[in-house]
Amino acid sequence: MQSKTNNGGWSPYLAGALLGLLAVLSVYATTQLMGKSTYLGASTTFVRAAGFIEQMFVAEHVATNEYFVKTRVVVDWQFMLVTGIFLGALISSVSDRSFRLEAVPPTWQKRFGPSTVKRALGAFGGGIVAMVGARMADGCPSGHGLSGMMQLSVSAFVSLVMFFSIGVVVAAFVYKRRS
C-alpha cells in the first residue's frame, strides 16, 4: 500500500488505519494511566477552550458554572490531541506542498462570490450550528463515529446516519448548481 495518493495527499486507507490504531491506543493508554476508558472526541475540548478564554475575563463565573465544574477546564490529553490535529494537518499540507492561504476557497467563491466577510459569517454561523448540534448529541461526529462505533453503540450508528444525511442535504442546498 502506498502512503501517498496521486494528488499528493495521504492515502485515505493509510490515514484511516492510523486513526483506528490511535483510537485503540487512546483507550488502552487512558485505561492504564487514569484507570478509566476515555475515548477520542473533540467537541468537549472546544468547550473547554471557551472556558479558558472566559476565565481570563470572568473567572468566578467559570468556577461556579455547573458544566465547567463537571467537565473541568483543564489541558488534558484530548486538548493536546486537538492541538496535534491542527499541527499535524499543517505539517502534512506543508510537506506535500498543498498548503495555501485562502480567505475564500474556490468552491465557495463559485457559489457565493469573493466576499471574505460573507465567507467569515458563513464559517462562524456553521461553527455555531455544529457546536450546538455536537452538544445536543452529547458528542461530535469524531466522538460518535470513532469511539461510538468501536463500542458498536446504537446511538453512534443513529448519530452518524443523522450527521451524514443532514450534511448531504445542507451541502446540496448550499452548493446547488446554478442553471
TORKOL-4160 file (C-alpha; in steps of 0.2 Angstrom, whole numbers, padded with zeros to 4 digits, m for minus):
179
<pt num="1" X="0000" Y="0000" Z="0000"/>
<pt num="2" X="0007" Y="0017" Z="m0005"/>
<pt num="3" X="0007" Y="0031" Z="0008"/>
<pt num="4" X="0003" Y="0045" Z="m0004"/>
<pt num="5" X="m0010" Y="0046" Z="m0017"/>
<pt num="6" X="m0008" Y="0053" Z="m0035"/>
<pt num="7" X="m0014" Y="0071" Z="m0030"/>
<pt num="8" X="0000" Y="0072" Z="m0017"/>
<pt num="9" X="m0012" Y="0069" Z="m0002"/>
<pt num="10" X="m0011" Y="0055" Z="0011"/>
<pt num="11" X="m0019" Y="0038" Z="0006"/>
<pt num="12" X="m0036" Y="0038" Z="0015"/>
<pt num="13" X="m0033" Y="0019" Z="0018"/>
<pt num="14" X="m0017" Y="0023" Z="0027"/>
<pt num="15" X="m0024" Y="0038" Z="0037"/>
<pt num="16" X="m0039" Y="0028" Z="0042"/>
<pt num="17" X="m0029" Y="0013" Z="0048"/>
<pt num="18" X="m0018" Y="0025" Z="0058"/>
<pt num="19" X="m0033" Y="0034" Z="0065"/>
<pt num="20" X="m0040" Y="0017" Z="0070"/>
<pt num="21" X="m0024" Y="0012" Z="0079"/>
<pt num="22" X="m0024" Y="0029" Z="0088"/>
<pt num="23" X="m0042" Y="0026" Z="0094"/>
<pt num="24" X="m0037" Y="0009" Z="0101"/>
<pt num="25" X="m0021" Y="0016" Z="0109"/>
<pt num="26" X="m0030" Y="0030" Z="0117"/>
<pt num="27" X="m0042" Y="0019" Z="0126"/>
<pt num="28" X="m0028" Y="0007" Z="0131"/>
<pt num="29" X="m0017" Y="0021" Z="0137"/>
<pt num="30" X="m0031" Y="0031" Z="0147"/>
<pt num="31" X="m0037" Y="0014" Z="0155"/>
<pt num="32" X="m0019" Y="0011" Z="0161"/>
<pt num="33" X="m0015" Y="0029" Z="0166"/>
<pt num="34" X="m0031" Y="0035" Z="0173"/>
<pt num="35" X="m0040" Y="0019" Z="0177"/>
<pt num="36" X="m0055" Y="0023" Z="0166"/>
<pt num="37" X="m0058" Y="0022" Z="0147"/>
<pt num="38" X="m0058" Y="0039" Z="0138"/>
<pt num="39" X="m0062" Y="0039" Z="0120"/>
<pt num="40" X="m0057" Y="0050" Z="0106"/>
<pt num="41" X="m0068" Y="0066" Z="0103"/>
<pt num="42" X="m0066" Y="0085" Z="0100"/>
<pt num="43" X="m0081" Y="0094" Z="0105"/>
<pt num="44" X="m0078" Y="0095" Z="0123"/>
<pt num="45" X="m0061" Y="0102" Z="0120"/>
<pt num="46" X="m0068" Y="0117" Z="0111"/>
<pt num="47" X="m0080" Y="0120" Z="0125"/>
<pt num="48" X="m0065" Y="0119" Z="0137"/>
<pt num="49" X="m0056" Y="0131" Z="0126"/>
<pt num="50" X="m0070" Y="0143" Z="0128"/>
<pt num="51" X="m0069" Y="0141" Z="0147"/>
<pt num="52" X="m0051" Y="0145" Z="0146"/>
<pt num="53" X="m0055" Y="0161" Z="0137"/>
<pt num="54" X="m0069" Y="0165" Z="0148"/>
<pt num="55" X="m0058" Y="0163" Z="0164"/>
<pt num="56" X="m0047" Y="0177" Z="0158"/>
<pt num="57" X="m0062" Y="0189" Z="0159"/>
<pt num="58" X="m0074" Y="0182" Z="0172"/>
<pt num="59" X="m0065" Y="0168" Z="0182"/>
<pt num="60" X="m0079" Y="0167" Z="0195"/>
<pt num="61" X="m0092" Y="0163" Z="0183"/>
<pt num="62" X="m0082" Y="0148" Z="0176"/>
<pt num="63" X="m0079" Y="0142" Z="0194"/>
<pt num="64" X="m0097" Y="0142" Z="0198"/>
<pt num="65" X="m0104" Y="0136" Z="0181"/>
<pt num="66" X="m0111" Y="0119" Z="0183"/>
<pt num="67" X="m0105" Y="0112" Z="0166"/>
<pt num="68" X="m0087" Y="0118" Z="0169"/>
<pt num="69" X="m0087" Y="0111" Z="0187"/>
<pt num="70" X="m0092" Y="0094" Z="0180"/>
<pt num="71" X="m0081" Y="0094" Z="0165"/>
<pt num="72" X="m0066" Y="0104" Z="0172"/>
<pt num="73" X="m0057" Y="0117" Z="0162"/>
<pt num="74" X="m0040" Y="0108" Z="0160"/>
<pt num="75" X="m0027" Y="0105" Z="0147"/>
<pt num="76" X="m0029" Y="0086" Z="0146"/>
<pt num="77" X="m0024" Y="0073" Z="0133"/>
<pt num="78" X="m0039" Y="0077" Z="0122"/>
<pt num="79" X="m0035" Y="0096" Z="0122"/>
<pt num="80" X="m0017" Y="0091" Z="0116"/>
<pt num="81" X="m0025" Y="0079" Z="0103"/>
<pt num="82" X="m0035" Y="0093" Z="0095"/>
<pt num="83" X="m0019" Y="0104" Z="0095"/>
<pt num="84" X="m0010" Y="0090" Z="0087"/>
<pt num="85" X="m0023" Y="0088" Z="0074"/>
<pt num="86" X="m0021" Y="0106" Z="0069"/>
<pt num="87" X="m0002" Y="0105" Z="0069"/>
<pt num="88" X="m0002" Y="0088" Z="0060"/>
<pt num="89" X="m0013" Y="0094" Z="0046"/>
<pt num="90" X="m0002" Y="0110" Z="0044"/>
<pt num="91" X="0014" Y="0099" Z="0044"/>
<pt num="92" X="0006" Y="0087" Z="0032"/>
<pt num="93" X="0000" Y="0100" Z="0020"/>
<pt num="94" X="0016" Y="0110" Z="0020"/>
<pt num="95" X="0026" Y="0094" Z="0017"/>
<pt num="96" X="0016" Y="0089" Z="0002"/>
<pt num="97" X="0015" Y="0107" Z="m0005"/>
<pt num="98" X="m0004" Y="0108" Z="m0004"/>
<pt num="99" X="m0004" Y="0122" Z="0009"/>
<pt num="100" X="m0011" Y="0138" Z="0003"/>
<pt num="101" X="m0019" Y="0153" Z="0012"/>
<pt num="102" X="m0036" Y="0156" Z="0006"/>
<pt num="103" X="m0048" Y="0169" Z="0013"/>
<pt num="104" X="m0061" Y="0162" Z="0001"/>
<pt num="105" X="m0060" Y="0144" Z="m0005"/>
<pt num="106" X="m0063" Y="0142" Z="m0024"/>
<pt num="107" X="m0079" Y="0131" Z="m0021"/>
<pt num="108" X="m0087" Y="0144" Z="m0010"/>
<pt num="109" X="m0081" Y="0158" Z="m0022"/>
<pt num="110" X="m0090" Y="0150" Z="m0037"/>
<pt num="111" X="m0106" Y="0149" Z="m0027"/>
<pt num="112" X="m0106" Y="0165" Z="m0016"/>
<pt num="113" X="m0093" Y="0176" Z="m0024"/>
<pt num="114" X="m0077" Y="0183" Z="m0017"/>
<pt num="115" X="m0083" Y="0192" Z="m0001"/>
<pt num="116" X="m0072" Y="0187" Z="0014"/>
<pt num="117" X="m0085" Y="0195" Z="0026"/>
<pt num="118" X="m0098" Y="0183" Z="0019"/>
<pt num="119" X="m0087" Y="0168" Z="0020"/>
<pt num="120" X="m0082" Y="0173" Z="0038"/>
<pt num="121" X="m0100" Y="0175" Z="0043"/>
<pt num="122" X="m0104" Y="0158" Z="0035"/>
<pt num="123" X="m0090" Y="0149" Z="0043"/>
<pt num="124" X="m0094" Y="0157" Z="0060"/>
<pt num="125" X="m0113" Y="0153" Z="0058"/>
<pt num="126" X="m0109" Y="0135" Z="0053"/>
<pt num="127" X="m0097" Y="0133" Z="0068"/>
<pt num="128" X="m0111" Y="0138" Z="0080"/>
<pt num="129" X="m0123" Y="0126" Z="0072"/>
<pt num="130" X="m0110" Y="0112" Z="0073"/>
<pt num="131" X="m0106" Y="0115" Z="0091"/>
<pt num="132" X="m0124" Y="0117" Z="0096"/>
<pt num="133" X="m0128" Y="0100" Z="0087"/>
<pt num="134" X="m0112" Y="0092" Z="0095"/>
<pt num="135" X="m0118" Y="0097" Z="0112"/>
<pt num="136" X="m0136" Y="0092" Z="0109"/>
<pt num="137" X="m0130" Y="0075" Z="0103"/>
<pt num="138" X="m0118" Y="0073" Z="0118"/>
<pt num="139" X="m0103" Y="0072" Z="0106"/>
<pt num="140" X="m0096" Y="0076" Z="0089"/>
<pt num="141" X="m0095" Y="0066" Z="0073"/>
<pt num="142" X="m0077" Y="0060" Z="0078"/>
<pt num="143" X="m0083" Y="0055" Z="0095"/>
<pt num="144" X="m0098" Y="0046" Z="0089"/>
<pt num="145" X="m0090" Y="0039" Z="0074"/>
<pt num="146" X="m0074" Y="0033" Z="0080"/>
<pt num="147" X="m0077" Y="0030" Z="0099"/>
<pt num="148" X="m0095" Y="0025" Z="0097"/>
<pt num="149" X="m0093" Y="0014" Z="0083"/>
<pt num="150" X="m0078" Y="0005" Z="0092"/>
<pt num="151" X="m0091" Y="0001" Z="0105"/>
<pt num="152" X="m0105" Y="m0004" Z="0092"/>
<pt num="153" X="m0116" Y="0009" Z="0101"/>
<pt num="154" X="m0133" Y="0010" Z="0093"/>
<pt num="155" X="m0133" Y="0029" Z="0097"/>
<pt num="156" X="m0117" Y="0031" Z="0087"/>
<pt num="157" X="m0125" Y="0022" Z="0072"/>
<pt num="158" X="m0140" Y="0034" Z="0073"/>
<pt num="159" X="m0129" Y="0049" Z="0076"/>
<pt num="160" X="m0118" Y="0046" Z="0061"/>
<pt num="161" X="m0133" Y="0042" Z="0050"/>
<pt num="162" X="m0140" Y="0059" Z="0055"/>
<pt num="163" X="m0124" Y="0069" Z="0053"/>
<pt num="164" X="m0121" Y="0062" Z="0036"/>
<pt num="165" X="m0139" Y="0064" Z="0030"/>
<pt num="166" X="m0141" Y="0082" Z="0036"/>
<pt num="167" X="m0123" Y="0085" Z="0029"/>
<pt num="168" X="m0128" Y="0079" Z="0012"/>
<pt num="169" X="m0144" Y="0089" Z="0012"/>
<pt num="170" X="m0136" Y="0105" Z="0018"/>
<pt num="171" X="m0121" Y="0103" Z="0005"/>
<pt num="172" X="m0134" Y="0100" Z="m0009"/>
<pt num="173" X="m0143" Y="0116" Z="m0003"/>
<pt num="174" X="m0128" Y="0127" Z="m0001"/>
<pt num="175" X="m0118" Y="0121" Z="m0016"/>
<pt num="176" X="m0133" Y="0118" Z="m0028"/>
<pt num="177" X="m0129" Y="0121" Z="m0046"/>
<pt num="178" X="m0135" Y="0137" Z="m0054"/>
<pt num="179" X="m0144" Y="0134" Z="m0070"/>
